[in-house]
């Protein structure tokens, strides 16, 4: 088997890149697992919004514009409270809503796309807040509150998409009524969750009050100061499994790289040996010289007689 050294040596960087790619493929499930966990949490929250929209619309038996209607939730969601209020789009924009539960909606709030009538669904997730809106390293001081806008043209519709509700002037204020005291030395923060999993922290505008220009879910949190709980037995096994995957990936990669280096060196040695054989063959065919063996290598030799030396006293003029 013949190898071209000039082709094999430049292949080393490419083979090294291939090795790195293989290692990334082995380690990437750890990153994908974390991403999938966040995606799963957002998906569960969106499914809850759709369910609460359905039950909120059921409260409209004989709806009147501008009147809030408290709705019932399924028994397996006890602790969550929801309210629905139907409004005219023009009235919301020109008058606002003085107080809708904990939300103060100013003049200038508009929705996209435009609808003639809309429904504002209020959510108070209560003791379900942490389950649907987990925030690592933070502690909730208030329940998660939600304000979402939907089209009101069909009050028996389900799985409606949310309208994009925004304040074009003054921001919407959220005045939390059920807030626990923050631990000493910690600073309370407002937290906002949008409908796509984005989380944003901001300062309180005043005592127990936050503000926003968009709809979504809101609460007050503070950084956790409690030491982290020790990992469970299953978490310890999972951590050991991940460690072994990483170690095996690195060891396998080093072994593969060493094998590739050995192949390159062997190819170069074969190339050098072949070249030497070709030189010997050319020397044997093209030169009429006597060949003699020097060790393991044949070399040409010439039978030349040196000029015999003469003494000065033997010189005859």
Residue, then its C-alpha position, 0 to 999 in steps of 0.5 A: x500500500x502506497x501513501x503520498x506523504x505530501x498529501x497525508x501531512x496536510x491532512x493532519x489539521x483536517x483529521x484533528x478538526x474531525x476529532x474535535x467534531x466527534x467529541x462535540x457530538x458526544x458532549x452535545x447531549x448535555x447541552x441539548x438536555x439543558x435547552x430541552x428543559x427550558x423549552x419544556x417549561x415554556x411549552x407547559x406555561x403556554x399550554x396553561x395559558x390556553x387552558x385558562x383562556x378557555x375557562x375565562x371565556x366560559x365566565x361570559x354568560x351575559x357579558x357586559x363591556x368593561x365588567x370583570x368576570x371571575x371564572x372557575x378553574x378545574x379542580x386539579x388547578x386549585x390555587x389559580x384564579x382567573x378573571x376576564x373583561x371584555x373591552x372595546x379597542x377604541x375605549x382601551x386606547x382612549x380611556x385605559x382601565x383605572x384598575x383591573x385587579x393589580x393592573x393599572x392600564x393607562x391611556x394609549x395601550x394598543x393591540x396588534x393586530x387590531x380588533x374591534x373588541x378584545x378580552x383581557x384575561x387576568x391570571x394569579x398563579x398562586x402556589x403554582x407560580x414556581x412550577x410553571x415559572x421556575x427561576x433558578x437562584x431566585x425566590x418569589x416574594x409574590x405570586x406570578x400575575x398574568x395579563x394577556x389579550x385575546x380577540x373577543x369576536x367569538x367568546x366560545x373560541x378556544x386556543x386563541x392566539x394572544x394579541x400583542x398588547x403594548x403601551x405607547x405612552x405611560x407604562x402599565x403598572x402592576x401593584x402587588x398586594x400579596x408580597x412577602x418581606x425580602x430577607x435582610x441584605x437582599x434587594x427585591x426585583x421585578x421579573x417579567x416573562x414574555x410569551x416565548x420564554x424570555x426573562x427580564x429583571x428590573x428595579x421596582x418603580x415604588x414599594x411593591x410596584x412594577x411597570x411594563x409596556x408589554x403583556x406577559x407574566x410578572x412577579x417580585x423576586x429576590x436572589x436566594x441566599x440559602x445554600x444549595x441542597x445536596x444532589x439526590x442519589x439519581x442526580x449523583x448517578x446522572x452527574x457520574x454518567x456525564x463525567x464518564x462520557x466526557x472522560x471517554x470522549x477525551x481518551x478516545x480522541x487522544x487515542x484516535x489522534x495518536x493512531x492517525x499520527x502513527x499512520x502518517x509516520x508509517x506512510x512517510x517511512x514507506x515513501x522514503x524506503x520506496x524512493x531509496x529502492x528506486x534510486x538503487x534500481x536506477x543506479x544498477x541499470x544506468x551505470x556500468x560500475x561495479x556494485x559492492x555491498x556496504x552493510x545493507x546498502x549497495x554502492x557503486x565502486x570503481x577499480x582504479x589504479x593509483x599512479x605509482x610513486x617515484x623517488x627523486x634519485x630515480x629520476x632520469x632526465 
